[in-house]
Amino acid sequence: MRKCPKCAARLSPLYFGAACRHCGADLLYYHFDERLEQDAQKAAAQEEKVQRLLRRLPLRRNKQ
């Protein structure tokens, strides 16, 4: 069973509507800003890991 993030009402797993039947909250965009901020923080952490890995690799430069 799915639950509405706003009113915690039970929704059928086969309910594919965009809004909650009970309170009308938009299920897709409810707390969208918070989820977007969490994704940005995860991406920044992954970018830092990649940069640390790249800093450890020896760079081969052509001398001419």
TORKOL-4160 file (C-alpha; in steps of 0.2 Angstrom, whole numbers, padded with zeros to 4 digits, m for minus):
64
<pt num="1" X="0000" Y="0000" Z="0000"/>
<pt num="2" X="0006" Y="0017" Z="m0004"/>
<pt num="3" X="0003" Y="0032" Z="0008"/>
<pt num="4" X="m0001" Y="0050" Z="0004"/>
<pt num="5" X="0014" Y="0061" Z="0010"/>
<pt num="6" X="0002" Y="0075" Z="0017"/>
<pt num="7" X="m0012" Y="0066" Z="0025"/>
<pt num="8" X="m0005" Y="0048" Z="0027"/>
<pt num="9" X="m0021" Y="0041" Z="0019"/>
<pt num="10" X="m0019" Y="0024" Z="0011"/>
<pt num="11" X="m0019" Y="0023" Z="m0008"/>
<pt num="12" X="m0021" Y="0008" Z="m0018"/>
<pt num="13" X="m0005" Y="0002" Z="m0027"/>
<pt num="14" X="m0015" Y="0002" Z="m0043"/>
<pt num="15" X="m0020" Y="0020" Z="m0041"/>
<pt num="16" X="m0010" Y="0030" Z="m0054"/>
<pt num="17" X="m0018" Y="0047" Z="m0051"/>
<pt num="18" X="m0007" Y="0063" Z="m0049"/>
<pt num="19" X="m0017" Y="0069" Z="m0034"/>
<pt num="20" X="m0022" Y="0061" Z="m0017"/>
<pt num="21" X="m0041" Y="0056" Z="m0017"/>
<pt num="22" X="m0043" Y="0062" Z="0001"/>
<pt num="23" X="m0034" Y="0078" Z="0002"/>
<pt num="24" X="m0030" Y="0083" Z="m0016"/>
<pt num="25" X="m0011" Y="0084" Z="m0013"/>
<pt num="26" X="0000" Y="0082" Z="m0028"/>
<pt num="27" X="0009" Y="0066" Z="m0026"/>
<pt num="28" X="0023" Y="0069" Z="m0038"/>
<pt num="29" X="0028" Y="0086" Z="m0033"/>
<pt num="30" X="0025" Y="0086" Z="m0014"/>
<pt num="31" X="0041" Y="0091" Z="m0005"/>
<pt num="32" X="0049" Y="0092" Z="m0022"/>
<pt num="33" X="0061" Y="0106" Z="m0016"/>
<pt num="34" X="0068" Y="0095" Z="m0002"/>
<pt num="35" X="0071" Y="0080" Z="m0013"/>
<pt num="36" X="0080" Y="0091" Z="m0026"/>
<pt num="37" X="0091" Y="0098" Z="m0012"/>
<pt num="38" X="0095" Y="0080" Z="m0006"/>
<pt num="39" X="0099" Y="0075" Z="m0024"/>
<pt num="40" X="0111" Y="0090" Z="m0026"/>
<pt num="41" X="0120" Y="0085" Z="m0010"/>
<pt num="42" X="0122" Y="0067" Z="m0016"/>
<pt num="43" X="0129" Y="0073" Z="m0032"/>
<pt num="44" X="0141" Y="0085" Z="m0024"/>
<pt num="45" X="0148" Y="0071" Z="m0013"/>
<pt num="46" X="0150" Y="0060" Z="m0028"/>
<pt num="47" X="0159" Y="0073" Z="m0038"/>
<pt num="48" X="0171" Y="0076" Z="m0023"/>
<pt num="49" X="0175" Y="0057" Z="m0023"/>
<pt num="50" X="0178" Y="0057" Z="m0042"/>
<pt num="51" X="0190" Y="0073" Z="m0040"/>
<pt num="52" X="0199" Y="0064" Z="m0026"/>
<pt num="53" X="0202" Y="0049" Z="m0037"/>
<pt num="54" X="0208" Y="0059" Z="m0052"/>
<pt num="55" X="0220" Y="0069" Z="m0041"/>
<pt num="56" X="0228" Y="0052" Z="m0036"/>
<pt num="57" X="0231" Y="0047" Z="m0054"/>
<pt num="58" X="0248" Y="0051" Z="m0062"/>
<pt num="59" X="0246" Y="0062" Z="m0077"/>
<pt num="60" X="0256" Y="0058" Z="m0092"/>
<pt num="61" X="0262" Y="0074" Z="m0101"/>
<pt num="62" X="0270" Y="0074" Z="m0118"/>
<pt num="63" X="0287" Y="0084" Z="m0117"/>
<pt num="64" X="0292" Y="0090" Z="m0134"/>
